[in-house]
Amino acid sequence: MTTPTPRPVRAGITRRTLRLDRWWASPAATVTVLTCFVGYATWAAFAHADYYWAPYISPFYSPCLATTCLHARAGSLTDVHVPSLGVFGPWWVISPAVIILVVPLGFRLTCYYYRKAYYRSFWLSPPSCAVAEPHKSYTGETRFPLVLQNIHRYFFYLGLVLNAVLTYDAVVAFRNHGGQWGHMGFGTLVLVVNAALLWLYSLGCHSCRRPGRGEAEALLSPPRPLPPVGRRQLPERPPHAVRLGQPHLRCPHGPVRTPRVQRHHHRPPLFLKASGRRDQKYNPPAPISR
């Protein structure tokens, strides 16, 4: 009579974590920095003032899509003419920055890097490595509203259009207040650095791999055909020989090779050590001689 194989169980650790370092410092710093930035960005977006001084325009308001930009306020001036596309008419009474900030906000909320930041800091899911989270269940990004994270690639395409507009603003910033080229100020440096960092951030995004490097490699690299294996050679090779990657077993087409990740299956599982059941001895299979 065969004895049933015990099911793997987790280690019986009642404490939240066994870490002795300051694991809470990183999520606390993330909460502080992101909260300050969100507060400033909200104030700057709804202020609807002091965002244009020719030829400089704030990235929060560029491009201006509302006609209310024609009568903006800058300092003591109350009727500053801001270049506007006029897509939204006088009926749009909210700040025109709200229209533009939808794109960078959606792009960053669905970004993989930002997900890790606010998942760990705000939601504590989990707050750090080897630290238990307070949630009892985990459903992933399969339910609303987290299922909307899948639209990240579309915000990526809109972000590229916005980067092109901000690059144009950086080029125009090399003019002076009178419209003459060949001048540069501190605002020019800010707009150039902002556009460069946004391009680096966008081109380094995971969504850029599919239309970029991934598709290029798939088109340029020829497919690698697998060597044909006859049916007569399959029974001669033991199943575990391929799994362990034993180099002395050979087939008509060369030695059996497997990825390096699959060459360590002879080690005992980790849960045997964590659960304290050391009485179960694990004997790896011996090599087969031909």
C-alpha positions as CSV (number, residue, x, y, z in Angstrom):
1,M,0.0,0.0,0.0
2,T,1.4,3.3,-1.1
3,T,1.5,6.2,1.3
4,P,0.0,9.5,0.1
5,T,2.4,12.2,-0.7
6,P,2.1,15.1,1.7
7,R,0.9,18.4,0.3
8,P,3.3,21.3,0.4
9,V,2.5,23.8,3.1
10,R,3.9,27.2,4.0
11,A,6.1,27.8,7.0
12,G,4.2,28.5,10.2
13,I,5.3,32.0,10.7
14,T,2.9,34.1,12.9
15,R,4.9,37.4,12.6
16,R,4.2,39.7,9.8
17,T,7.8,39.7,8.7
18,L,11.2,38.5,9.9
19,R,13.1,41.4,8.3
20,L,15.1,43.5,10.7
21,D,16.0,46.3,8.4
22,R,13.9,49.5,7.7
23,W,11.8,47.9,5.0
24,W,9.1,50.6,5.6
25,A,11.4,53.5,4.6
26,S,11.0,52.9,0.8
27,P,7.1,52.8,0.7
28,A,7.0,55.8,3.2
29,A,9.2,57.9,1.0
30,T,7.1,57.0,-2.1
31,V,3.9,58.0,-0.4
32,T,5.5,61.3,0.7
33,V,6.9,62.2,-2.7
34,L,3.9,61.2,-4.8
35,T,1.4,62.9,-2.4
36,C,3.4,66.2,-2.7
37,F,3.6,66.0,-6.4
38,V,-0.1,65.2,-6.8
39,G,-1.0,68.1,-4.6
40,Y,1.1,70.5,-6.6
41,A,-0.1,69.2,-9.9
42,T,-3.7,69.5,-8.9
43,W,-3.2,73.1,-7.8
44,A,-1.3,74.0,-10.9
45,A,-3.9,72.4,-13.2
46,F,-6.9,74.2,-11.7
47,A,-5.2,77.5,-11.2
48,H,-5.6,78.5,-14.9
49,A,-3.1,81.3,-14.5
50,D,0.7,82.0,-14.9
51,Y,1.3,79.3,-17.4
52,Y,2.4,81.3,-20.4
53,W,5.0,83.9,-21.0
54,A,6.1,84.1,-24.6
55,P,7.7,81.9,-25.8
56,Y,7.4,79.7,-22.7
57,I,4.3,77.6,-22.0
58,S,3.8,75.2,-19.2
59,P,3.8,71.5,-20.2
60,F,0.5,71.1,-18.1
61,Y,-1.3,73.4,-20.6
62,S,0.4,72.5,-23.9
63,P,-1.2,72.2,-26.4
64,C,-4.1,74.4,-25.3
65,L,-7.3,73.0,-26.8
66,A,-9.8,75.5,-25.3
67,T,-10.7,79.0,-26.4
68,T,-10.4,80.2,-22.9
69,C,-6.6,80.3,-23.4
70,L,-7.1,83.4,-25.5
71,H,-7.8,85.4,-22.3
72,A,-5.4,83.9,-19.8
73,R,-3.9,85.6,-16.8
74,A,-0.2,86.0,-16.1
75,G,0.9,88.0,-13.1
76,S,-0.7,91.5,-13.3
77,L,-1.8,90.9,-17.0
78,T,-5.4,89.6,-17.4
79,D,-5.7,89.3,-21.2
80,V,-2.6,87.3,-22.3
81,H,-3.0,85.7,-25.7
82,V,-2.0,82.0,-25.6
83,P,-1.7,80.0,-28.8
84,S,-4.8,77.8,-28.9
85,L,-6.3,75.2,-31.2
86,G,-9.8,76.1,-30.2
87,V,-11.2,72.6,-30.1
88,F,-13.2,73.3,-27.0
89,G,-15.4,76.4,-27.2
90,P,-16.5,78.9,-24.6
91,W,-18.7,76.3,-23.0
92,W,-15.6,74.7,-21.5
93,V,-15.3,76.6,-18.2
94,I,-12.8,74.3,-16.4
95,S,-9.1,74.8,-16.7
96,P,-7.8,73.6,-20.1
97,A,-5.0,71.7,-18.3
98,V,-7.5,69.0,-17.3
99,I,-7.9,68.0,-21.0
100,I,-4.1,67.5,-21.4
101,L,-3.3,65.9,-18.1
102,V,-5.6,63.0,-18.9
103,V,-2.9,61.5,-21.1
104,P,0.1,61.6,-18.8
105,L,-2.1,60.7,-15.8
106,G,-3.5,57.6,-17.6
107,F,0.0,56.7,-18.9
108,R,1.6,56.8,-15.5
109,L,-1.3,55.2,-13.6
110,T,-1.1,52.1,-15.9
111,C,2.7,52.1,-16.2
112,Y,4.4,49.0,-14.7
113,Y,6.9,51.0,-12.8
114,Y,4.2,53.3,-11.2
115,R,2.0,50.2,-10.5
116,K,4.8,48.8,-8.3
117,A,5.2,52.2,-6.6
118,Y,1.6,52.8,-5.6
119,Y,0.7,49.2,-5.1
120,R,3.3,48.8,-2.4
121,S,3.1,52.3,-0.9
122,F,-0.6,53.1,-0.9
123,W,-2.2,49.7,-1.1
124,L,0.4,47.7,0.8
125,S,0.1,44.9,-1.7
126,P,2.7,43.9,-0.5
127,P,4.5,46.8,1.1
128,S,7.9,45.2,0.6
129,C,9.6,41.9,-0.2
130,A,9.1,39.2,2.4
131,V,6.5,41.3,4.2
132,A,2.9,40.0,4.5
133,E,0.2,42.1,3.1
134,P,-3.0,42.9,5.1
135,H,-5.3,41.8,2.3
136,K,-7.0,38.4,2.8
137,S,-7.4,37.7,-1.0
138,Y,-5.8,38.6,-4.2
139,T,-7.6,38.8,-7.5
140,G,-4.9,40.4,-9.6
141,E,-5.9,42.8,-12.4
142,T,-8.9,40.8,-13.5
143,R,-11.7,42.9,-12.0
144,F,-12.8,46.5,-12.3
145,P,-11.1,48.9,-11.9
146,L,-7.7,47.2,-12.1
147,V,-8.7,45.5,-15.4
148,L,-8.3,49.0,-17.0
149,Q,-4.6,48.6,-16.6
150,N,-4.6,46.8,-19.9
151,I,-5.2,50.0,-21.8
152,H,-1.7,51.1,-21.1
153,R,-0.5,50.7,-24.7
154,Y,-3.2,53.2,-25.9
155,F,-2.1,55.8,-23.4
156,F,1.5,55.1,-24.7
157,Y,0.5,56.1,-28.2
158,L,-1.2,59.3,-27.0
159,G,1.8,60.0,-24.9
160,L,4.1,59.9,-28.0
161,V,1.9,62.6,-29.6
162,L,2.1,64.7,-26.5
163,N,5.9,64.3,-26.5
164,A,6.1,65.6,-30.0
165,V,4.1,68.7,-29.0
166,L,6.4,69.3,-26.0
167,T,9.5,68.9,-28.3
168,Y,8.0,71.6,-30.5
169,D,7.6,73.9,-27.5
170,A,11.2,73.2,-26.5
171,V,12.4,74.3,-30.0
172,V,10.2,77.4,-30.0
173,A,11.7,78.3,-26.6
174,F,15.0,79.3,-28.3
175,R,13.3,82.6,-29.3
176,N,13.1,85.7,-27.2
177,H,10.0,87.6,-26.1
178,G,10.0,89.4,-29.4
179,G,10.1,86.3,-31.5
180,Q,13.7,86.5,-32.6
181,W,15.6,83.2,-32.8
182,G,19.0,82.4,-31.3
183,H,18.1,83.2,-27.7
184,M,18.1,81.0,-24.6
185,G,16.9,81.3,-21.0
186,F,16.3,79.2,-18.0
187,G,12.8,78.3,-19.3
188,T,14.5,77.0,-22.5
189,L,16.6,74.6,-20.4
190,V,13.6,73.4,-18.4
191,L,11.6,72.6,-21.5
192,V,14.5,70.9,-23.3
193,V,15.3,68.7,-20.3
194,N,11.6,67.9,-19.8
195,A,11.1,66.8,-23.4
196,A,14.3,64.7,-23.3
197,L,13.3,62.9,-20.1
198,L,9.8,62.2,-21.4
199,W,11.2,60.7,-24.6
200,L,13.5,58.5,-22.6
201,Y,10.7,57.4,-20.3
202,S,8.4,56.7,-23.2
203,L,10.9,54.8,-25.3
204,G,11.9,52.7,-22.3
205,C,8.3,51.6,-21.7
206,H,7.4,47.9,-22.0
207,S,4.7,48.9,-24.6
208,C,7.4,50.2,-26.9
209,R,8.9,46.7,-27.3
210,R,6.2,45.4,-29.4
211,P,6.2,48.1,-32.2
212,G,9.9,48.6,-31.7
213,R,12.5,45.9,-30.8
214,G,10.2,42.9,-30.7
215,E,8.7,43.3,-34.2
216,A,12.1,44.2,-35.6
217,E,13.8,41.1,-34.2
218,A,10.9,38.9,-35.4
219,L,11.2,40.2,-38.9
220,L,15.0,40.2,-39.2
221,S,15.9,37.0,-37.5
222,P,15.3,33.8,-39.5
223,P,13.3,31.1,-37.8
224,R,15.3,28.3,-36.3
225,P,14.1,24.9,-37.4
226,L,14.0,22.1,-34.9
227,P,16.1,19.0,-35.7
228,P,13.9,16.1,-36.8
229,V,13.7,13.2,-34.3
230,G,12.6,9.8,-35.5
231,R,10.0,7.8,-33.6
232,R,12.4,5.0,-33.1
233,Q,14.8,7.1,-31.0
234,L,12.1,8.4,-28.6
235,P,11.7,5.2,-26.5
236,E,15.5,4.8,-26.2
237,R,15.9,8.0,-24.1
238,P,14.5,7.9,-20.6
239,P,12.0,10.7,-19.8
240,H,14.1,11.9,-16.8
241,A,17.3,12.0,-18.9
242,V,16.0,15.0,-20.9
243,R,14.8,16.7,-17.7
244,L,18.2,16.4,-16.0
245,G,20.1,17.2,-19.1
246,Q,22.6,14.3,-18.9
247,P,25.3,15.0,-21.4
248,H,26.4,11.4,-21.9
249,L,23.1,10.4,-23.5
250,R,23.2,11.1,-27.2
251,C,20.8,10.8,-30.0
252,P,21.5,10.6,-33.7
253,H,21.3,14.4,-33.9
254,G,23.7,15.2,-31.0
255,P,23.7,15.3,-27.2
256,V,20.5,16.1,-25.4
257,R,20.7,19.7,-24.2
258,T,18.3,21.5,-22.0
259,P,18.1,25.1,-20.7
260,R,20.2,25.8,-17.6
261,V,17.1,26.6,-15.6
262,Q,16.0,23.0,-15.9
263,R,19.2,21.4,-14.7
264,H,18.6,21.8,-11.0
265,H,15.5,19.6,-10.5
266,H,17.5,17.2,-8.4
267,R,17.5,19.7,-5.5
268,P,14.9,19.1,-2.8
269,P,12.0,21.5,-2.8
270,L,12.2,24.5,-0.5
271,F,9.0,23.8,1.4
272,L,10.6,20.7,2.9
273,K,13.2,22.9,4.6
274,A,10.8,25.6,5.6
275,S,8.2,23.3,7.1
276,G,10.8,21.4,9.2
277,R,10.1,18.0,7.7
278,R,13.7,16.9,7.3
279,D,12.8,13.2,7.7
280,Q,11.8,13.0,4.1
281,K,15.0,12.1,2.2
282,Y,15.1,13.1,-1.4
283,N,17.2,10.8,-3.6
284,P,17.9,12.1,-7.1
285,P,17.8,9.5,-9.9
286,A,21.1,7.9,-10.7
287,P,22.5,8.4,-14.2
288,I,21.7,5.7,-16.7
289,S,24.5,4.0,-18.4
290,R,24.2,2.8,-21.9
